[in-house]
Amino acid sequence: MEKKKMSKKKKWTISILSILGLFILGTGGYAFYLYNQVENTVESIHQPIEREKSEKRVEVVEFKEQDPISVLLMGVDEREGDSGRSDTMIVLTVNPTDKSTKMVSIPRDTRTEIVGKGFEDKINHAYAFGGPEMAMNTVENFLDIPIDYFIQVNMESFKGIVDAVGGVNVSNTFAFEYGGYTFNEGSLTLDGDEALAFSRMRYEDPRGDFGRQERQRQIIKAVIDKGASFSSLTKFDDIMAIIGENLKTNMTFDEMIDIQKNYKDARFNLEQTQIKGSGTKIDGIYYYIVSDDERTALSAKLKEHLQMSENVSKR
């Protein structure tokens, strides 16, 4: 929850709210079992970063105050002998006050300054140069908003997660064939292999990479919805095993619990946005160019959702 083999991992998101949704499921002794197993899994996937908070934050986020938060989701294509690239980058801003989430897909070829390197390159190269923290800093600079957390998914896990939640339901806008599968127009139920192929197709889509991003976001939302449902408990052990092996985040277990407690309703109102730009070649290399006007407009929209001016004035 593809392009490029889900970009081979690229696909993402997947576990984010699905993990969070599992905290409120179950009762009695089984609830205690779930709690402890989730805690053990989160400890294994926790990857702290050096900074305490974003430089664009006046103070640390207070979950009990329901301060809006932002999360960078990265689907990383890790090759043998290579640190990998974040072939999928999605920014989530979550506002529990108005119970809404905004999801912005950043094209991997977007040309921008790589923070910490001092030159411009494709935005997905930031991860290869400096891991999650450089990727976070670069996205912060590109959108001019704080990035509070990252969630990194090895996309080889994608099929397993979709299967573990019992498949996903999507709405397909046009019929196409890809990877040996036929996808008819309309409502579809996909297993892991089908979801991977559905998310991966790009060149037959008249919208190109934007169409692929749209399908990626559909899969992510479907996995989130399924992961937060009671039915996912039947595959709980499978989900936790896949997450433990294929996901990294700087969220701690306690932070996940607080987010689940104070932010869970925000997932029901999800707005998806694509970044407008144009492709060009510079020195023979393809880049996606986003104008300053487009970046400024998108940044203002996300700042409003994060209540940036309100947070600055009250602190």
N, C-alpha and C positions, 0 to 999 in steps of 0.2 A: 503495500500500500503504500516492458516499461521502457522503456526506452533504454536501449542500450543495455538490455539485459538488465533492465531496470537500472540500467546503467550499471547494472550489475549489482545493485545493492541499493542503488540509488533510491530506492523507493522507500523508505522513509519513516516516515512519520508515524508511522505505524504504531509504534508502541507508545507513543506519548501519552495521550489521554487514555489509551487502553489500559495502561498500567494504573493510572490514577483512578479510573473507574472501578477497578477491582478492590479498592480499599473499603468500599462501603457494602460489599457483597458478603453474604453469609452470616450466620448467627451461631452462638454457642461455641462449642469446642471446635467446630469447623472454621468459624471465624478466626479463632486463635491460631489455628493451623495456617490459614491464609495469611494472616498478619505476619507470622514468623517467616513463612516462605517468601513473601514479598520482600520483607526486610533483608533476608539473606541475599536475594537476587539484587536488590538495589545496592547493597554494599559491594557486590562484585562488579557492578557496572559504573560505580561512582568514579569519576575522573575529575578531581578538583583542578581549578586554574588558579593562577597567582593572584589575580585581582579580587578584592572583596566585592566590588561593585563597579558598574560602568562609570567612566569618567563623565558621562552625560547624565548621571543621576546626582541629585543634590544629596540625598540620603539613601540608605539601603531600603529596599522595598519592604513594607510592612503588610504581611498577609492578612492579619486581623483587621487592618484598616481597609482591606480590599483595594490596595493600590494596583492599578493595571500593570501587567507584566508582559515581557516579550520573550520569545523563544526562537532560536535559529535551529531549524531541522535540516540535517545534512544526510543525504544518502551517499555513502563513500564507496567508490570503486577502488578497492585495494588489490593491487597486483603484486605478485611475488617479487621481492627485491625493490619495491616502490612504496613510498608512503601513501600513495593514492591521491585522488582528487575528489572533491565534493561535487559530483556531477549533478546532484539535485540539491538546491538550496531554497528553502521555504521559510519565510518569516511569519510567525504567528504573534499577533498582539491580542491580549486577552483582557477584557474589561468586565469584571464581575458586577459592577454597579448597573450597567445597562444590559448585562447578560448577553454579551456578544463577543465574537472572535473574528478577527480579520486575518486572512491567509494570502500572502503575497509570494508568488513564485518568481525567483530571480533567474533569468536565463544564464546558463553556465558560461556562455561566451561573452558576457557583459564586460566591457572594457572599463576599468576603474583603477584608482590608485591602490596598490597593495600596501597596506599600513605596516610599517616595520621594514619595508624594502625600499621605499622611496621612488618606485617607478610604477607605470601603468601596465596592466596585464589583464588576462581573463580572470574574472572574480573567483572562479573555482580553483585557480592555482594558489590562492591564499592558504588553503588547507595543506597543500603539498609543501609550501614553503615553511609554514609555522604551526601546523596543527589547528585544533579547534579555536584556540585563543586568537591567532592571527586572522582566522576566518571571521570570528566574531567582530574583531576590531575593524576589519575591512568592510564588513556589511554595515556596521555602525557609521563609519565614515561615508559610505555610499548613500545611505538613507537618512543620515543625521538624526538617528534615534538611538536610545540605549538598547543593547541586546543583553538581557539578564541571564539567560540560560542557553545552553546548546543541548541538542539531542542528536547523536550520531548513530546512524544505522548502517550496518553491513548488509547490503541489499541481497546477498545470497540468502538471507533469512526471510525474504519477503514472501516467497511461496509458502513457507512453513507457517508463518503467522496467519496468512489468509486461511489456510486449511485448519489451523488450530481454532479459529473463531467460527468455523463452520461455513466458510465461503462468504462472499459479499454480493450485495445487490447494487447495480449501476444502471444508469440510463444512457443508452448509446444514441447519438444524434444521426449517424449514418452507417450503413452496412459496409463492412470491409473484411478482408481476410489477412491474417498475419500469423506467422509462426506455426502454420498447420491448423489454425483454428478459424472458424467462420463466426463473425460477430454481426448478428442481425440488428437492424434498427429497433429501438425500443428498450423495454426493461429486460435486463439480463441478470442471471445469477451465475457468478464465476467462482471456480475453485482457484487454488494457488497458481497452477500453471497457466490457466486462462487469464487470470488477473495480470500476471507478468507480461504475457503477450499483449493484452489489451492496453497496458500502460506503455509498452515499448514502441508501438507503431508511431511513425512520424512522417515518412515521406509521402504516404498516400493521403495524408490529411491535408485538405486545402489550406488549413491554418498553420501547417507546419508544426514548429516546436510549441506554439501556443496551444494547439489542439492537444498535443501530447501532455502538456502541463495540466490542461483541464481534466484529462482522464486520470492523471496522477492524483490530482486533488480529490477527484471523486472516490478513488480507491482509498485514499487516506481517510476521508470522512466516513466511508463505509466501515473501515476497520475500527475506527474510533467508536462508532455507534455500536458495532457488534461487541467490541471489547468491553464496553460499559454495560452490556446487557447480562441478565442472569444466566442466559444460555451459555455464555462463555465459560462458566464455572466447570462445565463438563470436560473442558480441555485445559483446565487451569495449569496443570503440571506441564503440559506441552508448551503453553504460552510462556511460562516462566523460564523453562529450559532454553527456548529460542531467544528470549530477551537477554538472558544471562550471558549467552555466547556471542550475541551480535549487536549489542547496544552499549553506548557510552554516554554519560551525561554528567554535568557538574551539579545537578540537583542531588541533595541529600535525601535520605529517607524521611526525615522530619519535614523537610520542605515539601516533599510530595504529599505528605499527609495534610499539611496546611493548605496546599493548593487544592487538593481534592475537597477539603472541607469548605473552603471559601470561594472557589472559582468554578465548581463543577457545572453550574447551570449555564455558563457562558458558551458551552459547546453546542447548545441547541440553536443558536443564531449565528451561523457561519457565513461570512461574506468573502468571496474569492475575487482576487484582483490580479491582473496581469500587467506587467510593465511594458509600456509602449516604446518602441525604438526602431532602429533599422540596421540591417547588416551591411558590412563593408569589409574590404580587405586593406590591411596596413602592412606593408613590407611582405606581402604574400600570405599573411595570416588573417583568417576570418575573425571579426569581432562584431559584437552586438553593441551598437552605440545608443545610449539613452541621453536625451537632451537635458540640459540643466533645468529647463522649464518643467519637463516631465518629472524629474527627480524632486524638484521643489514642491510640486503639487502633491505627489505621493507622500513625501515627507510630512507635509502639513496635515494630510489626512490621518496619517499614523500617529502624529503627535497629538492631534485632537483626541484620537481613540485612547491614547495612553494618558490623557489628561495632563500633558506636560506642563502647560502654563499654570494649571491649578496646583499641581504638586510643587512647582517652584515657588509659587506665591505663598503657599501655606507653610513652607518649611524655611 
